[in-house]
Amino acid sequence: MFDNLFEAYTLNATLTLKNRILMAPLTRCMADDDLVPTEAMVAYYARRAEAGLIISEATIIRPDGQGYPNTPGLFNGAQIAGWRKVTDAVHHAGGKIFAQLWHTGRVAHPHFFSASGTTAVMAPSAVSVEGSVPRMRQLTYQVPTPVTDDDMAQLVADYAQAAANAIDAGFDGVEIHGANGYLIDQFLHHDSNRRDDDYGQTPENMARFPLAVVDAICDRIGNDRTALRVSPGAYFNMAADSRDRPVFDYLLSQLESRELAYLHIGIFDDSMTFDYLEGTASAYVRKHYANTLVGVGCYSADTGSAAIADNKFDLLAIGRPFIANPDYVAKVRDNQPLVAYSDDMLTQLS
């Protein structure tokens, strides 16, 4: 029934996936207080190694990128060593794993990183998000400090270093988190980017920093091991703006020539439509990007297989069902019933 999901898929000359089912990045907040992966995380990822590719939970590139409790990092030796235990276990089980590299931008909170010597929250513009930090409702978001040219140069260098750290930690590659209202995505939407310099107003300017990050990481570890997640439809910590469409038209045209390992849609539910994209985010990206595309967003094996057959995307990322079913791939292959996901599973790591 789902034969196309179990076909091997060649990303490039370096990487071939054993099937088309990816484990989507799933923030679990289960690192230790030093943001080092734990032994429980080693077992958690190893149990899901039958996926064609695991994309790790979002992993911060430097201390001031943290916006949630106990999210892992990739910026010091202990964190690299902790992730090495994870990647070794995944590889021993026959799997492949990419690290998702993350800076939360204006969604960060100094509660997590003030001990590192800064209390500034960094973003393209001094425009805050409303509300409070998930799991820590006593912490409300603050107005960010617009990044300077020097800040952006350092951020680009830190992204590249985190990518090199990921390879040192044994990851097969990295996915840059450029979606879901976090730092890179904040440059790409008019709601959060109100700059009037070389990084704002026009599509070329607004895409300048994201593309600099992509290029720096490709130069450091190779474009064959570099992927990107994008959210052309503003829907999370971001207000929609029809002017965003030309920004993503330009961005996608630039990305296509860089021959990344893949491009991944950032969306919670891919049935969501956007007027300025003339439909769903995945349909828009497929129309403007011819290389490998990963679809995600409330797909089942059935609907995801049908979408691949209809050429809507090439690979299917599965999120919450992988939390509830470590053996998701085997269950789908053997047509076995799935355990239903429930939110109380977020406090467990199994």
C-alpha positions in Angstrom: 0.0 0.0 0.0 2.8 2.4 0.8 5.5 1.0 -1.4 6.9 4.4 -2.4 7.6 5.2 1.3 10.0 2.2 1.4 12.0 3.0 -1.7 15.6 4.1 -1.2 16.2 7.7 -2.0 19.4 9.3 -3.2 19.9 12.8 -1.8 23.2 13.2 -3.6 26.5 11.4 -4.3 27.3 11.3 -0.6 24.0 10.3 1.0 21.3 7.7 0.2 18.4 7.1 2.5 17.0 3.6 3.0 13.4 4.9 2.8 11.5 8.1 2.3 10.2 8.4 5.9 12.0 11.1 8.0 11.6 11.7 11.7 10.8 15.4 12.0 12.6 17.6 14.5 10.7 17.4 17.8 11.6 19.6 20.7 11.6 17.5 23.8 13.5 19.7 26.4 15.3 16.7 27.8 18.9 17.8 27.8 20.6 18.3 31.1 21.1 21.7 32.8 24.3 22.2 30.8 22.4 21.5 27.6 24.2 18.2 27.1 22.3 15.3 25.6 21.4 12.6 28.1 21.6 8.8 28.1 17.8 8.8 27.8 18.2 10.8 24.6 20.7 8.2 23.3 18.1 5.5 23.7 15.3 7.6 22.3 17.0 8.4 19.0 18.4 4.9 18.6 15.0 3.4 18.9 13.8 5.4 15.9 16.8 4.6 13.6 14.7 2.7 11.1 13.6 6.1 9.7 15.4 7.0 6.4 16.7 10.0 8.2 16.3 11.4 11.7 16.3 15.2 12.1 17.3 16.0 15.6 15.4 18.2 17.9 16.3 21.9 17.4 19.8 22.4 18.8 21.1 25.9 19.7 24.3 27.2 18.2 25.3 29.5 21.1 24.0 30.4 24.5 21.9 33.5 23.6 19.9 31.3 21.1 18.0 29.6 23.9 14.3 30.2 24.3 13.1 27.0 26.0 14.3 25.0 29.0 16.7 22.1 28.6 17.1 22.3 24.8 20.5 20.8 23.7 23.4 22.8 22.4 26.2 22.2 20.0 28.7 24.9 21.0 31.0 23.3 23.5 33.0 20.1 24.0 30.7 18.4 26.5 27.7 18.9 24.1 29.6 17.6 21.2 30.6 14.5 23.2 27.0 14.0 24.4 25.7 14.1 20.8 28.5 11.7 19.7 26.8 9.1 22.0 23.5 9.7 20.2 24.9 9.5 16.7 27.0 6.4 17.4 23.9 4.7 18.7 21.8 5.7 15.7 24.5 4.6 13.3 25.0 1.3 15.2 21.2 0.7 14.7 21.6 1.4 10.9 20.2 4.9 10.8 21.3 8.3 9.6 20.8 11.6 11.5 21.1 15.3 10.8 21.4 18.0 13.5 18.9 20.8 13.3 20.8 24.1 14.0 18.8 26.7 15.8 18.9 30.3 17.1 15.5 31.4 18.4 16.1 35.2 17.9 13.4 37.3 19.5 11.9 34.2 21.0 15.0 33.8 23.3 14.9 34.8 26.9 17.9 36.0 29.0 16.7 33.8 31.9 18.5 31.0 30.1 21.8 32.7 29.2 22.4 35.8 31.4 25.2 33.8 33.1 27.1 33.8 29.8 27.5 37.6 30.1 24.7 39.0 28.0 21.0 39.8 28.6 20.4 41.1 25.1 17.8 39.3 22.9 18.8 39.4 19.3 16.5 39.9 16.3 16.4 41.8 13.0 14.3 44.6 14.5 13.1 45.8 17.9 9.7 44.1 17.6 8.8 41.6 20.3 6.5 38.6 20.3 3.6 38.5 22.7 3.1 36.0 25.5 5.4 34.0 27.7 7.9 31.1 27.4 6.3 27.7 27.1 6.7 25.6 30.2 7.8 28.7 32.1 4.9 31.0 31.9 6.4 33.4 34.5 8.8 34.5 31.8 7.4 37.1 29.4 9.1 38.0 26.1 11.1 41.2 25.9 11.8 43.7 23.2 14.8 42.5 21.2 17.9 44.4 20.3 18.4 44.8 16.5 21.5 43.0 15.4 24.4 45.0 14.0 26.5 44.1 11.0 29.2 42.8 13.3 26.5 40.8 15.2 25.4 39.2 11.9 29.0 38.4 10.9 29.5 36.7 14.2 26.2 34.8 13.9 27.2 33.5 10.5 30.5 32.3 11.9 28.8 30.7 14.8 26.3 28.8 12.6 29.2 27.5 10.5 31.1 26.5 13.7 28.0 24.7 15.0 27.8 22.8 11.7 31.5 21.8 12.0 30.8 20.7 15.6 27.9 18.6 14.3 30.1 16.7 11.9 32.6 16.3 14.8 29.8 14.9 16.8 29.1 12.3 14.1 26.0 13.7 12.5 25.6 12.9 8.8 24.7 16.5 8.0 22.8 19.5 9.3 19.4 21.1 8.8 19.4 24.8 9.3 16.3 25.9 11.2 15.1 28.8 9.0 11.4 28.3 9.8 8.7 28.7 12.4 9.3 32.3 13.5 12.9 31.8 14.8 15.9 34.0 13.9 16.5 33.2 10.3 12.8 33.2 9.6 12.5 36.6 11.3 14.7 38.2 8.6 12.3 36.8 5.9 9.0 38.3 7.0 8.0 41.9 7.1 6.3 41.5 10.4 9.6 40.9 12.2 12.0 42.6 9.8 11.5 46.3 9.7 15.1 47.3 8.9 15.9 50.1 6.4 19.5 49.0 5.7 21.0 46.3 3.6 19.1 43.6 5.4 15.5 45.0 5.1 12.7 46.2 2.8 13.7 44.4 -0.5 13.7 40.6 -1.2 17.4 40.6 -1.9 18.1 42.4 1.4 15.8 40.4 3.6 17.3 37.1 2.2 20.9 38.4 2.6 21.5 37.0 6.2 19.8 33.7 5.6 21.7 33.0 2.5 25.0 34.1 4.2 24.3 31.4 6.8 23.6 28.8 4.2 26.7 29.7 2.2 28.9 29.6 5.2 27.7 26.2 6.3 28.0 24.8 2.7 31.6 26.1 2.6 32.4 24.6 5.9 30.8 21.1 5.6 29.6 20.8 2.0 26.3 21.5 0.3 25.7 17.8 0.1 25.4 17.7 3.9 23.5 21.0 4.3 19.7 21.3 4.4 17.3 24.1 5.3 13.8 24.3 6.8 11.7 27.3 5.6 8.2 28.7 6.4 7.0 30.9 3.5 3.6 31.1 5.1 3.7 33.2 8.3 1.7 31.3 11.0 3.7 30.9 14.2 5.0 33.9 16.3 4.5 35.9 13.1 1.8 37.9 11.4 1.2 37.3 7.7 2.1 40.0 5.1 1.5 39.7 1.4 4.9 41.4 0.8 6.5 38.2 2.1 5.7 36.4 -1.2 8.4 38.2 -3.3 11.0 37.6 -0.5 10.4 33.8 -0.8 10.2 33.9 -4.6 13.7 35.3 -4.5 15.0 33.1 -1.7 13.8 29.9 -3.5 15.4 30.9 -6.7 18.7 31.4 -4.9 18.5 28.2 -3.0 17.8 26.0 -6.0 21.3 26.8 -7.4 23.0 25.8 -4.2 22.0 22.2 -4.6 21.3 21.5 -0.9 20.7 18.0 0.5 17.0 19.0 0.7 14.6 21.7 1.6 12.1 21.1 4.3 8.7 22.9 4.8 8.1 24.3 8.3 4.4 24.0 8.9 2.3 22.3 11.6 -0.6 21.4 9.3 0.0 21.4 5.5 -3.7 21.8 4.8 -3.4 25.4 6.0 -3.6 27.8 3.0 -2.2 31.3 2.5 -3.8 33.8 0.2 -0.5 35.4 -0.8 1.0 31.9 -1.6 -2.1 31.0 -3.6 -2.6 27.8 -1.6 -0.5 25.6 0.8 3.1 26.2 1.7 4.3 22.9 0.2 2.5 23.5 -3.1 4.0 27.0 -3.3 7.5 25.7 -2.7 7.1 22.8 -5.1 6.1 25.2 -7.8 9.2 27.4 -7.2 11.8 24.8 -6.2 12.7 21.8 -8.3 15.1 20.0 -6.0 14.5 17.5 -3.2 11.6 18.7 -1.0 10.4 17.3 2.4 6.7 17.6 3.2 5.4 17.6 6.7 2.3 18.7 8.6 -0.3 16.2 9.9 0.3 13.7 7.1 -0.4 10.0 7.7 1.5 7.3 5.9 -1.5 7.0 3.6 -1.8 10.7 2.8 1.9 11.2 2.7 2.4 8.3 0.3 -0.3 9.7 -2.0 1.3 13.1 -1.9 4.7 11.6 -3.0 2.9 9.7 -5.7 1.4 13.0 -6.9 4.8 14.6 -6.9 3.8 17.1 -4.2 7.1 16.4 -2.4 9.8 13.7 -2.4 10.2 12.8 1.3 7.8 12.6 4.1 8.6 13.9 7.6 6.6 12.4 10.5 6.4 14.2 13.8 4.2 13.4 16.8 3.4 9.8 15.7 7.1 9.1 16.1 6.9 10.2 19.7 4.1 7.7 20.3 5.5 5.0 18.1 9.3 4.5 18.2 8.7 1.6 15.8 6.6 3.8 13.4 8.4 2.6 10.3 8.0 -1.1 11.1 4.3 -0.6 12.0 3.6 1.2 8.7 5.5 -1.4 6.7 3.7 -4.3 8.5 0.3 -2.5 8.5 0.1 -2.6 12.3 -2.1 -0.2 14.3 -0.4 3.0 15.6 -0.5 4.2 19.2 -2.3 7.5 19.3 -0.3 10.5 20.3 -1.3 12.5 23.4 0.3 15.6 25.0 1.2 13.8 28.2 3.8 11.9 26.1 5.8 15.1 25.9 6.9 14.6 29.6 8.2 11.1 28.8 11.2 10.1 26.7 11.0 6.5 25.5 
